[in-house]
């Protein structure tokens, strides 16, 4: 009788194991087949130092203090002379953008990337089952997804979603949406389009916390093709391993630190407050607590637990502060490449310091910021493109994407590289000149006379009045 019970138990265990294996095998996966970043074909859209100074001189609201701030910010921003701006800004119409300007800007970015994506993959627009578009600051009616469906004559049952107001981490939000929809729809394709509307949101006032966005944000965008078809997994570039989203919007300081407002003179813009680094550090730590167990090997997790237990027993002054690093955390045991959102030099340096990353790890984000600027939620796909162009990405490598967004949000995800990646992308014409050792913008060297003339002008007024 005992032998019979053991046999039955073994058979039940075997059936349970087979069932779990079948569930695991049939669990839908999210594969990225291809992506296409935007780079304007019109060279007049480049925002070099000469174009920058023309934009600055058009703003009659600026005084000596604002010029000083602009010079310091532009020079130390980490942004180079080859980024792009919308046509209405280049043409001097930033204060009076029209609806047509906004639509034209979106059409140029979205249709350019989608045309190239469909041509590259030979996937027909009629094959797309899920479409997600993310543009934070522009939401026309009909929405941008409808504009795409109309342009490409997509199928009647396409599941279209238009995301707005989600900030710089919006493309990860869109990917999370696609990943969840893949659980409902089998063997289908999905498109995610991520960009930002810069033209109608250029700030023309003088508030420093709002001028900062003009110095950082540039035109850019990316379209991505995903599938959950297992038969295409060997053609895929990436496989999504995990995704963690954290929201700190319940905290008033965090909610207000990155927000669209009007200044006292009625000029609309994006305000970045001094509380932003504090909010970013707090939410990043919260996100890591959930993310780390999903991406690190067991031995490293045990080491991390022991290290933190020991550190709590030591006096704070004996711990050495750690330079802002998480005690005992070594993400490199579970991550090969770090794809950090190029939101600004301070963001990149802060994340690097917190995780103990070296210059090699931070190079892709720094170079993407220099070449393309902060392109909002499309930003880390330019970072990813740099890694690909440098032939860093090999089959089996693990990539961690780190992003922050208004709200305040931290959305991070981990990918596994499905094959050696060395496809041509937007870095093709300039990758040989990177990495650059000197990322200082030549604005001060070429145009410090703007500040000097303002200073002399004010001194003249002061002498006359006395």
C-alpha positions, 0 to 999 in steps of 0.5 A: 500500500505504501509503495502504491501511494509513493507511485501515485505521488510520483505520478502527480508530481510528474504531471504537475511538473509537465503542466508547469513546463507547458505553461512556461513554454506557452507563456507569451514573450515580448520580442523586439524585431526592429527599431528606427530612430529619427534623423532629419534629412534637412541639414537646416534643422541642426541647432548648432551654436550659430543657430542657438545664438539667433534663437537666444537673441530673439528673446527680448525678455532675457537680461544679464542674469539670464544670459549668464545662466544660458552660457553656463548651462549650454557650455556644461550641458554635454550637448554638442552642435549637431542636435536638431530643432523643429522648423518653426524654432529654426525659422524664428516662429517659436512664439507663434506656432500653429497647429499645422506646425505641430502636425508637420513636426509629428508627421515628419518624425513619425512617418519617417521612422515608420516608413523606414521600419516597414521597409526594413522588416518587410512587415505590412502595416495591415499586419499590425494588431497593436499600435501605441503612440506616446507624445506627452505635450501634444494631443490633437483630435483625431489622435495621432494613432488615428493619423497613423491608421489613416496614413497606412490604411491599417486594419479595422480591428487594430488596437490603438492607444494614444498616451500623453503626459507620460514624460521621458519614460513613456516608451517603457510605459508603452512597451509595458502596455504591449507586453500585457496585451500580448497575453490577450492576443496571440501571434501578432505584431505591435508598433510603439512610436515614441517622440515629443512635440518640441515646436509648440512648447518652446519656452520664450520667457526668462524663468531659469527653471523653465529656460533649462528645458530649451537647453536640453530638449531636441527633436527626435523619435523612434518607432519599434516593432514587437511580436509575441510569435515564438517562431520569430524569436531567432530573428528578434533583436531583444527579448524582454526579461522584466519591467518595473514601473514606480510612481511617486506622484502621491508626493507633492514635491516629486509631483511638482519637480517636473511640470508644465506651467505658465510663468508670471508673464503667461509664457508656457513651458516646462519647469524643472525644479531643484527637487528633481535630483532628490525625487529621482534618487528616492524613486530610483531606490524604490524601483531597484528594490523591486527590480534587483531580485529579478535580474541578479543571480542568487549568489549576488542577492545573498551577498547583497543581503549580508553586506547591508546587514553588516552595514546597518551594524556599523556607525554611520560615520564609519561607513564612509558614505559610499559616494551615494552608492547602494551598499554592496550592490553590484548590478554588473553581475546581472547586467552587461550594458546600461542604457541610461536615459540621456536626460542631461549630464547631471542625470547620467552622472548621478545614476552612474555614481549611484550604481558605481558605473565606470566611464565605459558604462556611461559612454553610450548615454553621454555620447547620445546626449552630445549627438542628439540631445534629450529626445524625451522618451525616444532617448535611450533608443539612441543610446541603444543605437550607439551600443549597436553601432560600436558592436558591443551587443552580443547574443545573450548579453543583458541590457538594463534600460533606466528612465525617469519621467514627469509625474514623478516616475521611474520605469526600468526594464531588462532585455536579453540580446537575441543575436549579435547586433551590428545593423546600420542605424542613425549613428552610421555617418558619425560613429567613427568620431566617437567617443569624444574626450571633450564634451564642452560646447564651444558656445562660450568660446564663440559667443561670450561677447553676448554676455560681455556686451550686456554687462557693458550696456548695464554698466553704461546705464548705471554710470548714466543714472549716477 
